[in-house]
């Protein structure tokens, strides 16, 4: 019962986030990772931006306040940064 309510609340928050704010930046793929934080913050200054080497282990939790930016050894973004 409580788990179902929590689950439904998370779904509702996710739906609201999708319709109200930008949630992905596919246009950043191929660009330097160092540029990502400033570009993401132009859209939403409240987001925590994490620059992470590709293939790194990360937690599987979904957070509406976080954007992970995966970069290769050269520092280039290798997949679309997204909220989560």
CNS distance restraints for C-alpha pairs under 8 A (distance, minus, plus):
assign (resid   1 and name CA) (resid   5 and name CA) 6.36 0.50 0.50
assign (resid   2 and name CA) (resid   6 and name CA) 6.19 0.50 0.50
assign (resid   3 and name CA) (resid   7 and name CA) 6.01 0.50 0.50
assign (resid   4 and name CA) (resid   8 and name CA) 6.11 0.50 0.50
assign (resid   5 and name CA) (resid   9 and name CA) 6.12 0.50 0.50
assign (resid   6 and name CA) (resid  10 and name CA) 6.28 0.50 0.50
assign (resid   7 and name CA) (resid  11 and name CA) 6.36 0.50 0.50
assign (resid   8 and name CA) (resid  12 and name CA) 6.14 0.50 0.50
assign (resid   9 and name CA) (resid  13 and name CA) 6.15 0.50 0.50
assign (resid  10 and name CA) (resid  14 and name CA) 6.13 0.50 0.50
assign (resid  11 and name CA) (resid  15 and name CA) 6.22 0.50 0.50
assign (resid  12 and name CA) (resid  16 and name CA) 6.23 0.50 0.50
assign (resid  13 and name CA) (resid  17 and name CA) 6.11 0.50 0.50
assign (resid  14 and name CA) (resid  18 and name CA) 6.23 0.50 0.50
assign (resid  14 and name CA) (resid  64 and name CA) 7.60 0.50 0.50
assign (resid  15 and name CA) (resid  19 and name CA) 6.48 0.50 0.50
assign (resid  16 and name CA) (resid  20 and name CA) 6.00 0.50 0.50
assign (resid  17 and name CA) (resid  21 and name CA) 5.58 0.50 0.50
assign (resid  17 and name CA) (resid  22 and name CA) 7.84 0.50 0.50
assign (resid  17 and name CA) (resid  23 and name CA) 7.48 0.50 0.50
assign (resid  17 and name CA) (resid  64 and name CA) 7.79 0.50 0.50
assign (resid  18 and name CA) (resid  22 and name CA) 6.81 0.50 0.50
assign (resid  18 and name CA) (resid  23 and name CA) 6.37 0.50 0.50
assign (resid  21 and name CA) (resid  43 and name CA) 7.98 0.50 0.50
assign (resid  21 and name CA) (resid  44 and name CA) 7.83 0.50 0.50
assign (resid  22 and name CA) (resid  43 and name CA) 7.03 0.50 0.50
assign (resid  23 and name CA) (resid  82 and name CA) 5.49 0.50 0.50
assign (resid  23 and name CA) (resid  83 and name CA) 5.14 0.50 0.50
assign (resid  24 and name CA) (resid  80 and name CA) 6.60 0.50 0.50
assign (resid  24 and name CA) (resid  81 and name CA) 5.70 0.50 0.50
assign (resid  24 and name CA) (resid  82 and name CA) 4.07 0.50 0.50
assign (resid  24 and name CA) (resid  83 and name CA) 6.34 0.50 0.50
assign (resid  25 and name CA) (resid  29 and name CA) 7.99 0.50 0.50
assign (resid  25 and name CA) (resid  40 and name CA) 7.73 0.50 0.50
assign (resid  25 and name CA) (resid  80 and name CA) 5.61 0.50 0.50
assign (resid  25 and name CA) (resid  81 and name CA) 5.39 0.50 0.50
assign (resid  25 and name CA) (resid  82 and name CA) 6.30 0.50 0.50
assign (resid  26 and name CA) (resid  79 and name CA) 7.36 0.50 0.50
assign (resid  26 and name CA) (resid  80 and name CA) 4.34 0.50 0.50
assign (resid  26 and name CA) (resid  81 and name CA) 6.66 0.50 0.50
assign (resid  27 and name CA) (resid  80 and name CA) 7.36 0.50 0.50
assign (resid  28 and name CA) (resid  36 and name CA) 7.06 0.50 0.50
assign (resid  28 and name CA) (resid  77 and name CA) 6.72 0.50 0.50
assign (resid  28 and name CA) (resid  80 and name CA) 6.54 0.50 0.50
assign (resid  28 and name CA) (resid  81 and name CA) 7.46 0.50 0.50
assign (resid  29 and name CA) (resid  76 and name CA) 7.61 0.50 0.50
assign (resid  29 and name CA) (resid  77 and name CA) 5.01 0.50 0.50
assign (resid  29 and name CA) (resid  78 and name CA) 5.59 0.50 0.50
assign (resid  29 and name CA) (resid  79 and name CA) 5.59 0.50 0.50
assign (resid  29 and name CA) (resid  80 and name CA) 5.66 0.50 0.50
assign (resid  29 and name CA) (resid  81 and name CA) 8.00 0.50 0.50
assign (resid  30 and name CA) (resid  76 and name CA) 5.64 0.50 0.50
assign (resid  30 and name CA) (resid  77 and name CA) 5.23 0.50 0.50
assign (resid  30 and name CA) (resid  78 and name CA) 6.25 0.50 0.50
assign (resid  31 and name CA) (resid  35 and name CA) 7.46 0.50 0.50
assign (resid  31 and name CA) (resid  76 and name CA) 5.52 0.50 0.50
assign (resid  31 and name CA) (resid  77 and name CA) 5.70 0.50 0.50
assign (resid  32 and name CA) (resid  36 and name CA) 7.35 0.50 0.50
assign (resid  32 and name CA) (resid  75 and name CA) 5.79 0.50 0.50
assign (resid  32 and name CA) (resid  76 and name CA) 4.51 0.50 0.50
assign (resid  32 and name CA) (resid  77 and name CA) 6.04 0.50 0.50
assign (resid  33 and name CA) (resid  37 and name CA) 7.92 0.50 0.50
assign (resid  33 and name CA) (resid  51 and name CA) 6.89 0.50 0.50
assign (resid  33 and name CA) (resid  69 and name CA) 6.96 0.50 0.50
assign (resid  33 and name CA) (resid  70 and name CA) 7.75 0.50 0.50
assign (resid  33 and name CA) (resid  71 and name CA) 6.17 0.50 0.50
assign (resid  33 and name CA) (resid  75 and name CA) 5.56 0.50 0.50
assign (resid  33 and name CA) (resid  76 and name CA) 5.41 0.50 0.50
assign (resid  33 and name CA) (resid  77 and name CA) 5.31 0.50 0.50
assign (resid  34 and name CA) (resid  75 and name CA) 7.57 0.50 0.50
assign (resid  35 and name CA) (resid  39 and name CA) 6.44 0.50 0.50
assign (resid  36 and name CA) (resid  40 and name CA) 5.97 0.50 0.50
assign (resid  36 and name CA) (resid  49 and name CA) 7.98 0.50 0.50
assign (resid  36 and name CA) (resid  69 and name CA) 7.33 0.50 0.50
assign (resid  37 and name CA) (resid  41 and name CA) 6.00 0.50 0.50
assign (resid  37 and name CA) (resid  49 and name CA) 5.81 0.50 0.50
assign (resid  38 and name CA) (resid  42 and name CA) 6.24 0.50 0.50
assign (resid  39 and name CA) (resid  43 and name CA) 6.99 0.50 0.50
assign (resid  40 and name CA) (resid  44 and name CA) 6.27 0.50 0.50
assign (resid  40 and name CA) (resid  45 and name CA) 7.37 0.50 0.50
assign (resid  40 and name CA) (resid  47 and name CA) 7.71 0.50 0.50
assign (resid  40 and name CA) (resid  49 and name CA) 7.68 0.50 0.50
assign (resid  41 and name CA) (resid  45 and name CA) 4.13 0.50 0.50
assign (resid  41 and name CA) (resid  46 and name CA) 7.22 0.50 0.50
assign (resid  41 and name CA) (resid  47 and name CA) 6.84 0.50 0.50
assign (resid  46 and name CA) (resid  65 and name CA) 7.04 0.50 0.50
assign (resid  47 and name CA) (resid  65 and name CA) 4.89 0.50 0.50
assign (resid  47 and name CA) (resid  66 and name CA) 5.43 0.50 0.50
assign (resid  47 and name CA) (resid  67 and name CA) 6.73 0.50 0.50
assign (resid  48 and name CA) (resid  65 and name CA) 5.99 0.50 0.50
assign (resid  48 and name CA) (resid  66 and name CA) 4.66 0.50 0.50
assign (resid  48 and name CA) (resid  67 and name CA) 6.11 0.50 0.50
assign (resid  49 and name CA) (resid  66 and name CA) 5.96 0.50 0.50
assign (resid  49 and name CA) (resid  67 and name CA) 4.85 0.50 0.50
assign (resid  49 and name CA) (resid  68 and name CA) 5.92 0.50 0.50
assign (resid  49 and name CA) (resid  69 and name CA) 7.14 0.50 0.50
assign (resid  50 and name CA) (resid  66 and name CA) 7.50 0.50 0.50
assign (resid  50 and name CA) (resid  67 and name CA) 6.24 0.50 0.50
assign (resid  50 and name CA) (resid  68 and name CA) 4.81 0.50 0.50
assign (resid  50 and name CA) (resid  69 and name CA) 5.90 0.50 0.50
assign (resid  51 and name CA) (resid  68 and name CA) 6.14 0.50 0.50
assign (resid  51 and name CA) (resid  69 and name CA) 4.77 0.50 0.50
assign (resid  51 and name CA) (resid  70 and name CA) 6.06 0.50 0.50
assign (resid  51 and name CA) (resid  71 and name CA) 7.04 0.50 0.50
assign (resid  52 and name CA) (resid  56 and name CA) 6.95 0.50 0.50
assign (resid  52 and name CA) (resid  68 and name CA) 6.83 0.50 0.50
assign (resid  52 and name CA) (resid  69 and name CA) 5.90 0.50 0.50
assign (resid  52 and name CA) (resid  70 and name CA) 4.85 0.50 0.50
assign (resid  52 and name CA) (resid  71 and name CA) 6.16 0.50 0.50
assign (resid  53 and name CA) (resid  70 and name CA) 5.48 0.50 0.50
assign (resid  53 and name CA) (resid  71 and name CA) 5.01 0.50 0.50
assign (resid  53 and name CA) (resid  72 and name CA) 5.90 0.50 0.50
assign (resid  53 and name CA) (resid  73 and name CA) 7.17 0.50 0.50
assign (resid  54 and name CA) (resid  70 and name CA) 5.04 0.50 0.50
assign (resid  54 and name CA) (resid  71 and name CA) 5.35 0.50 0.50
assign (resid  54 and name CA) (resid  72 and name CA) 5.56 0.50 0.50
assign (resid  54 and name CA) (resid  78 and name CA) 7.43 0.50 0.50
assign (resid  61 and name CA) (resid  84 and name CA) 7.63 0.50 0.50
assign (resid  62 and name CA) (resid  84 and name CA) 4.64 0.50 0.50
assign (resid  63 and name CA) (resid  83 and name CA) 7.13 0.50 0.50
assign (resid  63 and name CA) (resid  84 and name CA) 4.61 0.50 0.50
assign (resid  64 and name CA) (resid  83 and name CA) 5.87 0.50 0.50
assign (resid  64 and name CA) (resid  84 and name CA) 5.43 0.50 0.50
assign (resid  65 and name CA) (resid  83 and name CA) 6.96 0.50 0.50
assign (resid  65 and name CA) (resid  84 and name CA) 7.26 0.50 0.50
assign (resid  66 and name CA) (resid  83 and name CA) 5.55 0.50 0.50
assign (resid  66 and name CA) (resid  84 and name CA) 5.67 0.50 0.50
assign (resid  67 and name CA) (resid  81 and name CA) 6.23 0.50 0.50
assign (resid  67 and name CA) (resid  82 and name CA) 5.35 0.50 0.50
assign (resid  67 and name CA) (resid  83 and name CA) 4.59 0.50 0.50
assign (resid  67 and name CA) (resid  84 and name CA) 6.07 0.50 0.50
assign (resid  68 and name CA) (resid  81 and name CA) 5.78 0.50 0.50
assign (resid  68 and name CA) (resid  82 and name CA) 6.55 0.50 0.50
assign (resid  68 and name CA) (resid  83 and name CA) 7.26 0.50 0.50
assign (resid  68 and name CA) (resid  84 and name CA) 7.55 0.50 0.50
assign (resid  69 and name CA) (resid  77 and name CA) 6.69 0.50 0.50
assign (resid  69 and name CA) (resid  79 and name CA) 7.62 0.50 0.50
assign (resid  69 and name CA) (resid  80 and name CA) 7.51 0.50 0.50
assign (resid  69 and name CA) (resid  81 and name CA) 5.00 0.50 0.50
assign (resid  69 and name CA) (resid  82 and name CA) 7.78 0.50 0.50
assign (resid  70 and name CA) (resid  77 and name CA) 5.69 0.50 0.50
assign (resid  70 and name CA) (resid  78 and name CA) 5.99 0.50 0.50
assign (resid  70 and name CA) (resid  79 and name CA) 6.40 0.50 0.50
assign (resid  70 and name CA) (resid  81 and name CA) 7.24 0.50 0.50
assign (resid  71 and name CA) (resid  75 and name CA) 5.12 0.50 0.50
assign (resid  71 and name CA) (resid  76 and name CA) 5.00 0.50 0.50
assign (resid  71 and name CA) (resid  77 and name CA) 4.31 0.50 0.50
assign (resid  71 and name CA) (resid  78 and name CA) 5.43 0.50 0.50
assign (resid  71 and name CA) (resid  79 and name CA) 7.88 0.50 0.50
assign (resid  72 and name CA) (resid  76 and name CA) 5.50 0.50 0.50
assign (resid  72 and name CA) (resid  77 and name CA) 6.62 0.50 0.50
assign (resid  72 and name CA) (resid  78 and name CA) 6.41 0.50 0.50
